[in-house]
Amino acid sequence: MGAAGRDFHNFNMYFRDNPNYRVVAFTAAQIPYIENRVYPSELAGKLYNEGIPIHPESMLEELIERYDVDEVFFSYSDVSHEYVMHIASRVIAKGASFTLLGMKDTQLKSERPVIAVVATRTGSGKSTIARFIADIARKKGLRVGVVRHPMPYKDFRAVQHIKSIEELDRLTVEEEEEYLTYLEHGYTVYAGVDYEQVLMDVEADSDIIIWDGGNNDMPFFRADHTITVTDALRHGQELKYHPGEVNLRYADTVVISKADLVDTHTLNSIIVTCRSVNEKAEVFMVRFDISVDDEAIKGKSVVVVEDAPTVTHGEMGSSLGITAIRRFDCRIVDGRVYAKGTVREAYSRYPWLEYVIPSLGYSEDQLKDLEDTLNDADCDYIVLATGADIARRMRLNKPVVRLRISVDEHYSHGFREHVEDIIERLMIKRKNNNY
């Protein structure tokens, strides 16, 4: 059971070429347009000459009966513990066993130092933290390999090595959201479906590897240091979502992001929660600095486009986009009023969405609905609080302004020094031939 990421990796690591199992199907959730496809034979291995079918998760019970399934492996992320156990109940009620694979069975060991950046929830700011770490490593003269959690929403390719912005045109908006800012900062990004091949490629080009996780998933590579980001705006969720709690429990460093947006009592409560399950991790509070391309938006009316996963299955009604715009005294126009097609459907499916327009772009139909929604909105500016520059993909009838997000080092006391120390220790370890 998966969402075109962790499920494929678990298959590759545990089941591919394993004669003790016969994998009869994948089920797909969270990500649209994945179901009713086939995991291709060239990735599935010698035991699956016709590939493996991918079905909607709604068919779970039917598939268990049809194939007399013995065991169901749950393999996706950013879902509540209650949700996971409801799935388990559906499986067990049909007579099958329910299994979660751990890191010993699914992680790859690198010959390079690996710093993993993961989170307790999607949208916590992993990529901003990961880029901050990459910049520090690059300034030390190191070749930095950035590896992103898989998002094979269009192509099931063994390896993606994204080197230029032009290459993003063949990918979805959701993939661009994660890749574009890295490219703009002069990095290339490794991803794909087969992370054994991804690891071999990135090792050849890198002195140190930064793993930038997806959702709140665990890293696919065994990390020498794990930084887990927890979101101050989602206080109380630190231990309620799978596998975010796992990430918090084994973290070497915990970052509380957006710490300036909550009060001291809330911050102290988050720290107490983190330390209740992980006494060894150092805890840092981090503020994100938010800027805009054009300050002419001050006092103007705007619609805000947010990163879709954060405000859909990430369950945030709004994120940093709304926070930033309020600092510019803008009038926020309610995107719900103008929503078309699949965008309108998103508001029904995710009722917590407030004002913001999710940057849905898994298909051409979704892109067209998003374009029509933005063009119909009665406002002066479109503000992109997503990492994707959707203006490259559509014809918009009003000016577009992008938000830029980075770590505010003045607020985030000691975090840079902490990262520098981590990198120095790992490189000494490598120099001493401990890899």
N, C-alpha and C positions, 0 to 999 in steps of 0.2 A: 504494500500500500504506500503510495507516495504522491509526489507533486513535481516530477521531472527533475530531480536533483539527488537528494539523499537516497532515494529508492534505486536509481541506476547505479550509484556508487556502491551501495550495499550489495547489489547483485554482482557487480564486477569483482568485488573483493571476496565475497563469501560463497557465491553460487556458481559463477561462471567456471566451466570445466570441472565442476564438482559432481561426480557420478552418484553421490548419495542423495541428491535432490533432483526433482523435476519441477522447474518453475513453470506454472501453467498460465500465469497472467500477471500483469501489473494493474492496479487500479489507480486512478488519477483524481486528485482533489486540488482545491485552491486556484490552480492555474487553468484558464480556459483553453480549449482547442488542442489539448494534449491527448485526450481520450480518443478512441477509435483510430489510433495510429498503431504502428508496430515498432517495437524496439528491434533495430535491424540486426540481421544475422552476423554482419561483419563486426558488430560490437558484442553480440550475445555469445559468441564462441562456437566451438565445434559441436556442442551438444544441441544446438538450436539452429538448424539449417534454414528454417523458415522464419526466424526471429520469434519474438514473444508479443502477443497482442496486449494492447493497453485499453482498459475498459473504464467507464465511469465508476466512481466509488459507490454509487447507488446500486450497482449490480453485485455488491459484495456477497450477500447471502446466496444469490443465484449462482455465482461462480463457485462458491464452496460446495454447493449441491452438485452442480454440473460436473465438476472435476474430482469429486470426492476428496476435497482438500484436507490434508492433515494439519497444516500449520500456516498461519498468516503472520507475516512479518511487517510490523508497523514502521514506516520509514519516511516520515516527514515532520516538519517542525512548526514552531510558533502556534501551538494549540494548548488549551488548558488541560490540566491533569484530569479534570472531570470529563472532557471530550475524549481523551485517550481511553479512559475506562469505559465510556459508553461504546466506543468501537470494540474494545475487548469483549464487552458483554454481547454484542451482536455476533462476534466470531464464536465465542464459547457456546452461545445458545444454539448454534448450528453444528456443534460437535467438534470443531477444530480447536487447536491450541493457538495462543496469542503470544508473540515473541517480540522483544526489542533487542537488537544487536548492540553490543557495547563497543568501546573504542579499541580493545585488543583485537577484535575481529575485523575492524573496518579502517584502521588508520595505517598510513604508509610512513615508513621511516626515511627521512632525507639524509643525504650526506652533507647538507648545508645547514647552518643554524636556521631555525624557524621561530618566528614570533607570530602567534595567532591572536587575532582580534575577533572576539565573539561577543554575544550579548544575551541579555535576559529576555528581550523582546525585539522584534524587528522595528527599525526606525529609531533606534537609540543613538545612532551616530557613529557606528563602527567605522565606516569608510573615512570619515573626517579624522578619527583617531589613527586609523591605519596610514593615511596619507601623511599625517604629522610624523609618525614613526619612520616612514619611508624617506621623508625629507631629511630627517636627522641622520639616517644611515648614509644617504647619498652625499651629504655634506662632509661626512667622514671619508669620502672617497671610495665607498663600497658600491659594488654593482648590486642593485636592488631588484629582486624578482617579486612582482606583485601577482598573487594568485587569488582569483575570485571563485567563490562558490558557484556551482554550475547553474546556468539558466538556458538550457537548450530548447527554447520555445519555438524556434523555426527549424533549426537543423540539428540533428543528432550527430554532431561531429566529435571525433575522438579528442581532438585538441583545437582550441581556439587560441590564436596568438594575435591579439588585437594591437596593431601598431599605429593606425591612423584613423582620423575622424571619418574619412570616407568609407572605411570598412563598416562603420556603424549603420550605414544605409540599408544593408541587407539583414539587419537584426531588428528586434522589436524595441519599442520605446523603453520597456522595462529593463532590457539589457543595456541600452544606452544610459539609463539612469545610473548604472553602476560603473560604467567604463569611461564616460566622457570626461569627467573631471580629472581622472588619472592621465588620460591622453593630453589634456590641456596643460598638465603639470610636467609633461615630458616623460611619462612612464608608458611602457607597454603593459598589457594585461594578459595573463594566461588564464584560460578556463577550458571548458569542454565537457566531455562525458567520461572519458577514460583517464582517471587521474594518475594512474601509473605512468602513462605516456606523458601527461602534463608535467609530472614531477621530473622525469628524465630531461625534458626540454628546458624547464626553468633552472634546473641544477647546472646545465651546461652554460648558462648565460649569467649566473648570479653568484655573489658571495654570501648573500643573506636573503631569506625568503620571508615575505610578509603575507600571511594568510588573512584575507578579508572575507569573513564569513557571511553567509546569507541567512536571512531571518534570524532566528536565535539558535541555529544549528551548531553542532560540534564540528571542530575542524577535521578535515580528511587527512591531514598530515599530523604526525606526532610532534607536538610543539615543545621547544625548549623553554619557552616562556609564554604563558597565556594571559592575555588582558581581556577581562570581561567587562563590558559596558552595560551599566544599568541606568535607566532613564528616570530622572527625578520627577518628570511630569506624570509618570505612571507608578507612583509610589503605592506600595501594597501588592504589586504584581511580581515581585522579585522571585517568589517561591511558588508561583501558581501556574507556570507554563512550562511545557516540555519542548525541547530539553534545556530551556534557559536555566532552570534550577541546577541542572548538571554543571553547566558552565560556571555558575556562581560557586558551587561547592569545590571545584578543583582549580579555580583561578589562582594565579600567582600575584596578579594585580587586579584590583577592582577600580573602575572609573565610574563615578557618578556624573553623568552628563547633564547639561542644562541646569546645573546646580544653582545658578543665579536666579532661576525663575520660580523657586519655591522658598519657603521660609526656613529658618534655622531648625525649628522643631521637626519639620518634615525631613530635612537632611539628616538630623541626628537619628531619627527613626529608621531611615534607610541604612545608615551605618550599623545600627544595632542589629537589624535583620541580616545584613551581610556577614557580620562577625559571629552571628549565632550559628551559621553553618560553615564558616571558613575563618578561623582565627589567624591563619598564617599570612593571608594576603594583605598587601599594603593597599590602602584606600586613598584615592585622590578625587577631589571635586574639580570638575572641569566646566568652564564656560565656553560657549561657542560665539565667536565674533561673526556677525552677520552684516554684509554690505550689499549694495545694489549697484547695477551697472549705470543707472541714471537716476540721480536724486531729484530729477524733475517730477517724479511721482509724488513729491511732498504735497499733501493736501488734496490730491486727486482721488477720483473713484477708481477702484481696481477690482478685478477678479483674481483669485489666487489659485494656481494650479499646484497641487501637492503630489509627491511621490505616492503612487497608487498602493503598493503593498503596505506602506505605513498607515494609511487611512482606511484601507479596506480590511484585510484579515489582521492587520496590526492593531485595529480597533481604536485608533486615535481620531477623534472628531476633527481635530486640526493639529498642526505641528508648528515648526519654527516659522513657516511662512506668515501665518496670522500674527505671531508675536512680533516679527520684524516689521510688518506693515503698520502695525499700531504705533511703532516708534517713529514712523514717518507721517503720522497724523492723516493717513489715508482713510477714505470711506470705503469699507469693504462691501462689495456687491455680492449678494447671495447667489451662488452658482446654481442652486437648486431650481431657481425660477426659470432658468434658460436651458435646462438640461434636455438633451435629445437622445432618443434611442437607447443604446447600451449605457450611456452616462446616466440617463434617467433611471434605468434598471438598477444601476449601482446604488443610487440613493435608497431604493426600496430594499435592496439586499443588505445594505450596511446602514441602518437607520441612525447610527451615531454620527454620520458625516454632517459637519456644520459648515456652511458657507463655501468651503473649498471645493474645487473641482478635481477629482482624481485623474491622474494622467494615464488613463487606460489606452494602451496601444499594442495589445497582443495580436491584433488583426487589422486589416485595411478598413473593415466596417467600423471598428472601434475608433480608429483614427479619424474617419469621416464624421462620426458622431461627435467626437471631441472638437473637431474643427468647427462644425456647425454650432455647437454650444458656445464656443468662445466668440465666434463672429456675431452671434445673436445677442450676447451679453451687452447690456447698456452700461458702459464704463469707459474711462479714459485710457486705462492701461491694462495689459495682461501681465501678471507677475508670476514668473516661474520659480517656485520653491522646490522644484524637482531637479535632479541632476541632469535630466535630459533636456536638450534644446529642441523642443517640439516645433519651434518656428521654422526649423530646417525642413520639416516634413509636410508642412501645410501652408496654405495661403490664408493669412490672418489679416483682418481689416483694421487693426489698431496696433499701436506700438507695444513691443514686448520687452520686459525688463527681467533679467535673471538675478536671483539671489546668489551670493557667494558665502560659503560657510567655512570657517577655519577655527582652530583652537586658539583661544585667547590666553596667551602665556602669562599675562600680567595677573589674571585672576587665578589661573591654574598653578598655584605655587608648587614648585619643586617637581612638576611632572616631567618637564624637559630633562632635568638632571637625572631623574629616575630612568627615563628611556635611554639616555646616553650611557648610563651605568649598565643597563641590561645589554645593550649592543656591545660595549667594550668587553664585558664578561664572556659573552657568547663567542666573540671573535678570538679571544685568548684561548678559550676552550678548543676552537677549531685549529688554531695555530699549534696547539699542543697535541694535535692528531687524535683528538677524542671523538672524531667522527669517522 
